[in-house]
Amino acid sequence: MKKRQFLGAAALAGGVLPLAATAAQPPKPAAGPTLLTVSGAIAHPNRGPLDPALDQMMAKQKLGFTAAHAFDFAALLKLPAVAIKPTLEYDAKAHRLHGPLLLDVLAVAGAKIGESSKLVLRAVDGYAVVVSAAQARAWRMIVATHLDGQPMPLGGLGPLWAVFDPGSAPELAARPLAERYASCPWALYHIEVQA
């Protein structure tokens, strides 16, 4: 009998499974182009540190991390989607937005979130806002992937938008429409989780 067969049979006979079969598999890297990178207090990275030569936009915006979780469009579409229909500040019309809850996206990355945790949401143009995990939960903030049933293009409000319906948030509903979306960066591409 070959040594491998013997060791495998002995392990099965003893009720012991090989370690590789019982260990949790590490998250797979994004298969398509990365649209969203989550860094900071996370437990499930699928990419290495920021590379100043290859991660030019992040480097120019002074980001830094030793590991992160990268999401492509397909990974975001696998998550349960939530639909909202807010009146947008840009045309004062109601539009249907849908995508996964922001906190569900962060859960995939293994975000270590408490009620006092802060989330830094950053857009491609450098616009950044800080929202608390409690706000993201109360507002039911989503990472919108679609607007009125269509994927959002880069150069418009997408391809991703961290957004919620401010009309359903009492502290924002009374404000003028132009002031309701300050915490909602469109063209979202990076989230830093601060535990």
Backbone bond lengths (Angstrom), bond angles and torsions (degrees), N, CA, C in turn:
res aa  C-N    CA-C-N  psi(-1)  N-CA   C-N-CA  omega(-1)  CA-C   N-CA-C  phi
1 M - - - 1.455 - - 1.531 108.12 -
2 K 1.305 115.83 139.22 1.454 120.27 178.99 1.523 109.96 -73.39
3 K 1.335 115.71 151.44 1.466 121.69 -176.54 1.525 112.23 -57.51
4 R 1.333 118.16 -42.95 1.475 120.43 -179.47 1.520 111.50 -64.54
5 Q 1.317 116.63 -42.90 1.460 119.45 179.10 1.528 110.23 -62.48
6 F 1.335 115.69 -41.24 1.458 120.02 -179.01 1.525 110.92 -63.85
7 L 1.332 117.16 -47.21 1.456 120.26 -178.83 1.529 110.91 -65.43
8 G 1.325 117.39 -39.77 1.463 120.78 178.70 1.517 111.38 -64.87
9 A 1.342 116.51 -43.11 1.465 120.29 179.22 1.517 110.54 -66.19
10 A 1.337 116.70 -38.72 1.461 120.23 179.36 1.523 110.90 -65.00
11 A 1.302 116.48 -39.62 1.469 119.72 -179.82 1.516 110.78 -66.29
12 L 1.337 116.71 -43.25 1.461 119.71 179.64 1.516 111.47 -67.16
13 A 1.341 116.60 -39.49 1.463 120.16 179.33 1.521 110.95 -63.85
14 G 1.312 116.18 -34.89 1.462 120.36 179.81 1.510 113.42 -83.46
15 G 1.330 117.07 0.22 1.456 120.15 -179.95 1.515 113.40 77.08
16 V 1.313 117.55 15.68 1.452 121.53 -178.56 1.518 108.41 -105.13
17 L 1.302 117.28 126.22 1.454 121.08 176.41 1.508 109.13 -91.57
18 P 1.313 117.13 147.92 1.461 118.34 176.14 1.518 110.65 -57.55
19 L 1.327 116.38 147.45 1.463 122.44 -177.06 1.519 111.61 -56.04
20 A 1.326 118.22 -39.80 1.469 121.06 -177.72 1.515 111.45 -61.61
21 A 1.335 117.68 -30.40 1.461 119.83 -178.23 1.523 111.93 -77.00
22 T 1.336 117.38 -23.49 1.461 119.14 -176.53 1.517 113.18 -101.63
23 A 1.318 117.86 -18.54 1.459 120.39 -177.91 1.522 110.51 -73.62
24 A 1.312 116.34 145.28 1.463 120.66 176.73 1.525 109.00 -67.30
25 Q 1.305 115.87 137.42 1.452 120.46 179.90 1.520 109.57 -77.36
26 P 1.351 117.05 138.16 1.470 118.70 178.30 1.524 110.02 -67.58
27 P 1.323 117.07 152.22 1.468 119.40 178.73 1.525 110.48 -59.61
28 K 1.318 115.13 141.07 1.462 120.64 179.28 1.522 109.63 -78.74
29 P 1.334 116.04 145.69 1.470 117.89 175.95 1.522 110.58 -66.03
30 A 1.306 115.97 158.59 1.462 120.91 178.10 1.523 108.92 -59.44
31 A 1.332 116.33 135.03 1.463 120.76 180.00 1.526 111.15 -82.76
32 G 1.322 115.76 -36.20 1.462 120.58 179.58 1.510 110.20 -102.31
33 P 1.329 116.66 -173.12 1.464 119.56 178.56 1.528 110.97 -60.50
34 T 1.301 116.18 136.16 1.459 121.11 179.14 1.525 109.75 -70.81
35 L 1.334 115.73 127.29 1.460 121.46 175.69 1.524 111.82 -103.72
36 L 1.331 116.81 -28.27 1.458 120.99 -176.49 1.519 109.36 -139.24
37 T 1.320 116.61 131.10 1.459 122.83 176.75 1.520 107.82 -117.45
38 V 1.330 115.59 129.13 1.466 121.72 178.47 1.522 107.31 -114.23
39 S 1.336 116.10 125.75 1.461 120.75 179.95 1.523 109.63 -131.73
40 G 1.307 115.13 179.34 1.458 120.06 179.52 1.509 111.00 99.70
41 A 1.322 116.86 -135.77 1.465 122.84 -175.62 1.524 110.11 -79.74
42 I 1.334 115.40 78.14 1.465 121.03 178.53 1.526 109.17 -128.72
43 A 1.321 116.41 154.84 1.460 121.60 -178.20 1.522 113.47 -109.87
44 H 1.337 118.48 -9.81 1.464 120.74 -175.37 1.527 112.23 -124.74
45 P 1.332 117.75 63.89 1.467 118.17 178.05 1.527 110.76 -70.63
46 N 1.325 115.73 150.71 1.462 120.19 174.46 1.526 111.45 -129.06
47 R 1.316 115.82 12.25 1.466 120.72 173.69 1.525 108.54 -146.09
48 G 1.311 115.24 163.01 1.453 121.18 -177.41 1.515 112.76 -85.98
49 P 1.335 115.23 -159.41 1.461 120.48 -174.73 1.524 113.46 -70.87
50 L 1.315 114.66 161.84 1.457 120.58 174.61 1.523 108.50 -59.18
51 D 1.312 115.87 132.70 1.463 122.39 178.00 1.527 106.68 -107.62
52 P 1.341 118.33 107.99 1.467 120.31 -176.28 1.515 113.85 -56.82
53 A 1.332 117.61 -27.85 1.466 120.44 -179.58 1.523 111.87 -77.74
54 L 1.340 117.08 -37.34 1.465 120.31 -174.68 1.524 113.78 -102.36
55 D 1.313 118.03 -21.74 1.467 122.43 178.47 1.525 108.23 -102.86
56 Q 1.321 116.07 59.21 1.462 122.69 -171.13 1.530 114.00 -56.23
57 M 1.324 117.11 -48.56 1.466 119.02 -176.64 1.524 110.64 -63.74
58 M 1.324 116.77 -44.61 1.464 119.60 179.29 1.528 110.64 -63.37
59 A 1.316 117.09 -40.73 1.463 120.36 179.49 1.529 110.88 -64.65
60 K 1.326 117.08 -41.41 1.472 120.23 179.34 1.521 111.94 -67.36
61 Q 1.332 116.41 -26.33 1.459 119.94 177.40 1.533 111.41 -91.68
62 K 1.323 115.66 13.40 1.475 123.24 173.67 1.531 113.09 63.60
63 L 1.334 117.74 32.20 1.458 120.64 175.14 1.516 108.84 -83.57
64 G 1.301 116.09 159.91 1.448 121.41 175.91 1.516 109.73 -160.10
65 F 1.321 116.60 138.63 1.456 121.19 176.02 1.521 108.83 -159.72
66 T 1.326 115.64 155.68 1.457 121.07 178.02 1.520 111.93 -94.25
67 A 1.330 117.17 -20.83 1.457 123.08 176.43 1.530 107.13 -159.25
68 A 1.326 115.63 157.35 1.466 120.26 -178.77 1.521 108.89 -155.40
69 H 1.317 115.23 171.71 1.461 121.23 173.74 1.522 107.41 -114.66
70 A 1.333 115.91 121.91 1.461 122.07 -179.01 1.525 109.65 -101.51
71 F 1.327 116.04 132.52 1.468 122.74 178.07 1.519 109.16 -113.51
72 D 1.321 116.48 132.19 1.455 119.73 168.38 1.536 107.27 -98.26
73 F 1.323 116.88 177.20 1.462 120.75 -175.87 1.533 111.01 -61.52
74 A 1.342 116.85 -41.31 1.460 120.67 -178.73 1.522 111.48 -61.95
75 A 1.328 117.61 -39.85 1.469 120.41 179.54 1.524 111.28 -64.05
76 L 1.318 116.99 -38.30 1.469 120.09 178.13 1.523 111.32 -69.85
77 L 1.329 116.88 -36.17 1.465 120.08 180.00 1.524 112.67 -70.21
78 K 1.327 118.13 -20.28 1.467 121.45 178.45 1.526 111.85 -72.38
79 L 1.316 117.06 -20.56 1.468 120.48 -178.07 1.527 110.36 -81.06
80 P 1.328 117.63 150.69 1.471 119.60 177.37 1.529 110.51 -58.50
81 A 1.323 115.62 133.83 1.468 120.84 -177.94 1.526 110.70 -97.16
82 V 1.320 114.14 148.01 1.458 123.43 175.91 1.525 106.70 -119.06
83 A 1.317 116.89 140.06 1.471 120.83 178.66 1.519 109.98 -109.08
84 I 1.320 115.16 139.70 1.462 121.78 173.98 1.529 107.56 -131.99
85 K 1.325 116.83 159.86 1.467 119.99 -179.89 1.525 109.75 -136.51
86 P 1.342 116.25 71.00 1.465 119.18 -179.96 1.528 112.20 -82.79
87 T 1.311 115.46 160.40 1.466 121.35 170.03 1.521 106.18 -85.71
88 L 1.323 116.18 121.49 1.462 120.38 -175.23 1.519 111.65 -85.64
89 E 1.313 114.65 147.79 1.460 120.75 -179.33 1.520 112.34 -69.64
90 Y 1.316 118.12 -21.80 1.465 121.28 -171.73 1.522 113.44 -77.38
91 D 1.353 116.71 -32.28 1.464 119.01 178.79 1.526 112.64 -134.01
92 A 1.340 117.54 4.10 1.466 124.08 179.63 1.531 112.42 56.87
93 K 1.350 115.72 31.47 1.465 121.39 177.36 1.518 109.62 -120.35
94 A 1.338 115.48 152.83 1.464 120.82 176.11 1.527 108.90 -77.08
95 H 1.325 115.97 134.75 1.456 122.45 178.17 1.522 108.87 -133.40
96 R 1.322 115.84 148.08 1.468 121.15 177.88 1.526 108.63 -90.53
97 L 1.320 115.67 121.02 1.460 122.77 175.42 1.518 107.73 -115.54
98 H 1.325 116.73 140.30 1.459 116.74 173.25 1.518 110.99 -146.06
99 G 1.324 113.45 153.73 1.455 123.46 -179.29 1.515 108.06 169.41
100 P 1.323 116.95 177.63 1.470 119.87 -178.16 1.527 112.06 -72.60
101 L 1.322 115.21 154.52 1.455 119.89 173.11 1.529 109.19 -60.99
102 L 1.314 116.84 139.65 1.456 121.99 -179.83 1.528 110.79 -55.18
103 L 1.327 117.36 -43.81 1.459 119.98 -178.59 1.520 112.21 -68.05
104 D 1.333 118.65 -27.45 1.469 121.16 174.72 1.526 110.65 -69.24
105 V 1.329 116.77 -38.65 1.465 120.69 176.35 1.523 109.14 -61.94
106 L 1.323 116.43 -46.37 1.460 120.54 -179.26 1.525 112.13 -64.96
107 A 1.335 117.24 -31.60 1.466 120.71 177.70 1.523 111.01 -63.44
108 V 1.322 117.51 -37.84 1.468 120.88 177.92 1.530 109.98 -61.25
109 A 1.315 116.77 -37.48 1.461 121.39 178.51 1.531 112.30 -77.55
110 G 1.328 116.72 -3.23 1.465 120.28 -179.22 1.513 112.45 73.03
111 A 1.335 116.41 34.82 1.460 120.49 -178.73 1.521 110.66 -61.43
112 K 1.316 114.79 136.36 1.466 121.94 177.95 1.519 106.96 -95.37
113 I 1.330 114.86 93.74 1.458 120.46 -170.95 1.520 111.04 -116.12
114 G 1.329 114.45 129.65 1.450 122.48 170.60 1.523 107.41 -119.28
115 E 1.291 117.09 176.40 1.464 120.06 -178.68 1.521 112.65 -63.06
116 S 1.326 117.53 -25.52 1.464 119.73 179.53 1.530 112.63 -92.60
117 S 1.321 117.75 1.21 1.464 120.73 -179.54 1.522 110.62 -65.07
118 K 1.317 114.75 147.34 1.468 121.78 177.58 1.526 108.79 -113.48
119 L 1.305 115.64 146.51 1.459 123.02 178.39 1.519 107.74 -121.81
120 V 1.316 116.39 120.34 1.461 120.76 176.85 1.528 106.63 -96.90
121 L 1.324 115.57 113.98 1.463 122.51 -177.80 1.523 107.92 -101.65
122 R 1.330 116.81 122.01 1.465 120.02 -173.86 1.527 110.73 -122.77
123 A 1.351 114.33 134.95 1.464 122.23 178.26 1.530 109.99 -97.60
124 V 1.325 115.96 165.23 1.464 120.18 -177.00 1.526 112.59 -62.14
125 D 1.325 118.44 -26.52 1.469 119.97 -179.89 1.528 112.65 -84.53
126 G 1.342 117.04 3.79 1.455 121.26 179.15 1.515 114.26 95.21
127 Y 1.340 117.42 -10.01 1.463 120.17 177.30 1.526 108.43 -61.09
128 A 1.313 116.84 129.86 1.459 120.93 -178.89 1.519 109.77 -136.82
129 V 1.310 115.46 141.03 1.457 121.77 175.09 1.517 108.40 -130.70
130 V 1.311 115.16 155.56 1.462 121.33 176.09 1.519 107.10 -115.08
131 V 1.328 115.34 124.92 1.464 120.53 173.70 1.521 107.12 -124.10
132 S 1.293 116.37 150.86 1.463 119.55 177.01 1.527 108.82 -82.43
133 A 1.316 115.37 157.46 1.461 119.76 175.30 1.526 109.81 -60.49
134 A 1.336 116.23 -35.10 1.468 120.35 178.79 1.531 110.66 -63.71
135 Q 1.334 117.58 -40.36 1.469 120.27 177.01 1.525 110.75 -65.47
136 A 1.331 116.90 -45.80 1.464 120.35 -179.75 1.523 110.69 -57.82
137 R 1.335 116.30 -38.66 1.469 120.64 178.93 1.533 110.90 -71.14
138 A 1.319 117.08 -48.60 1.469 120.93 -177.62 1.524 111.38 -63.80
139 W 1.317 117.35 -39.65 1.465 121.57 -179.15 1.530 112.68 -80.06
140 R 1.339 117.36 -10.32 1.478 122.22 -174.14 1.535 109.93 53.36
141 M 1.318 114.21 49.91 1.456 121.80 -179.05 1.527 109.50 -64.28
142 I 1.322 115.57 137.59 1.459 121.50 179.24 1.528 110.05 -117.70
143 V 1.316 114.74 162.75 1.459 121.74 167.08 1.525 103.96 -101.46
144 A 1.318 115.93 92.97 1.467 120.59 -175.49 1.520 110.01 -69.72
145 T 1.324 114.17 131.61 1.465 121.81 176.94 1.528 111.24 -109.97
146 H 1.347 115.88 -20.01 1.463 120.86 -175.60 1.531 110.99 -133.43
147 L 1.303 115.58 143.67 1.462 123.95 175.56 1.523 107.07 -123.89
148 D 1.321 116.30 120.70 1.466 121.81 -178.50 1.529 111.92 51.38
149 G 1.340 115.13 41.76 1.461 121.32 174.70 1.513 115.79 83.23
150 Q 1.319 118.50 -0.81 1.463 121.85 -177.91 1.524 110.38 -118.49
151 P 1.342 117.44 143.09 1.464 118.72 173.86 1.528 109.91 -58.34
152 M 1.317 116.27 141.63 1.465 120.19 -178.26 1.528 109.63 -84.44
153 P 1.325 117.85 129.67 1.460 119.93 -177.65 1.534 112.51 -81.60
154 L 1.321 114.54 152.90 1.451 120.61 168.97 1.520 106.87 -66.69
155 G 1.300 116.72 136.07 1.464 120.82 -174.81 1.513 111.31 101.88
156 G 1.336 116.29 -15.00 1.456 122.31 172.78 1.522 106.98 -107.65
157 L 1.321 116.85 -127.33 1.461 121.16 178.47 1.527 111.68 -93.55
158 G 1.305 117.87 -2.17 1.457 121.17 -173.04 1.503 113.52 -116.08
159 P 1.303 113.67 -161.77 1.466 126.88 11.24 1.522 115.07 -77.54
160 L 1.337 117.95 -11.86 1.463 121.21 177.63 1.524 108.81 -130.17
161 W 1.327 115.39 146.07 1.456 120.80 179.33 1.521 108.79 -138.26
162 A 1.315 117.81 121.09 1.469 122.16 172.99 1.527 106.15 -80.84
163 V 1.332 116.20 110.75 1.457 119.54 -169.58 1.524 110.43 -150.37
164 F 1.303 115.43 159.23 1.460 123.17 173.20 1.515 106.57 -146.68
165 D 1.314 116.57 175.51 1.467 120.63 177.90 1.523 108.23 -91.37
166 P 1.341 118.55 99.72 1.467 119.75 -178.08 1.524 112.55 -65.45
167 G 1.332 117.47 -17.58 1.456 120.35 176.72 1.518 112.62 -67.07
168 S 1.336 116.35 -19.97 1.460 119.80 179.13 1.529 112.25 -96.50
169 A 1.327 117.03 0.79 1.467 121.81 177.66 1.519 108.23 -102.65
170 P 1.333 118.57 109.39 1.468 120.81 -175.19 1.526 114.06 -52.75
171 E 1.331 117.30 -35.84 1.465 119.58 -177.97 1.527 112.59 -72.19
172 L 1.341 117.84 -13.31 1.466 121.01 -179.17 1.528 113.46 -114.31
173 A 1.308 117.50 -25.07 1.463 121.60 -172.81 1.527 113.14 -58.83
174 A 1.324 117.62 -30.92 1.470 120.46 -177.91 1.526 112.91 -83.70
175 R 1.319 117.46 -11.49 1.467 120.32 -179.48 1.522 110.56 -74.50
176 P 1.337 117.38 157.89 1.461 119.88 173.12 1.526 109.65 -59.52
177 L 1.327 116.87 147.77 1.460 122.72 -176.38 1.526 112.23 -51.90
178 A 1.309 117.82 -40.22 1.467 121.90 -177.62 1.522 113.17 -66.26
179 E 1.334 118.11 -14.36 1.465 121.31 -178.11 1.527 113.65 -104.78
180 R 1.318 117.67 1.62 1.455 120.20 -173.10 1.530 115.08 -86.30
181 Y 1.312 118.23 -17.05 1.461 120.57 -170.32 1.529 114.08 -110.07
182 A 1.312 118.21 18.66 1.464 120.82 -177.85 1.533 112.44 -61.28
183 S 1.319 118.07 -26.86 1.468 122.01 -179.50 1.521 112.84 -93.73
184 C 1.327 117.13 14.72 1.466 121.56 -173.88 1.532 111.85 -123.12
185 P 1.335 118.46 81.42 1.462 118.87 -178.93 1.523 112.40 -73.96
186 W 1.345 115.28 121.36 1.461 118.87 172.17 1.523 107.75 -83.07
187 A 1.325 116.48 164.38 1.475 122.73 -172.11 1.530 109.86 57.87
188 L 1.330 115.97 40.48 1.465 123.12 177.41 1.526 109.51 -62.49
189 Y 1.330 116.65 134.10 1.463 118.22 176.10 1.528 113.47 -138.48
190 H 1.326 118.13 -11.87 1.468 119.39 -178.47 1.533 109.78 -146.36
191 I 1.329 114.78 139.77 1.462 121.71 173.59 1.525 107.72 -129.97
192 E 1.317 115.56 128.45 1.463 120.71 173.56 1.521 108.08 -106.99
193 V 1.322 116.05 124.95 1.458 122.07 178.75 1.519 107.88 -94.19
194 Q 1.322 116.29 119.59 1.453 122.37 177.17 1.520 108.44 -109.79
195 A 1.332 115.95 109.18 1.478 121.50 -175.07 1.508 111.65 -65.67
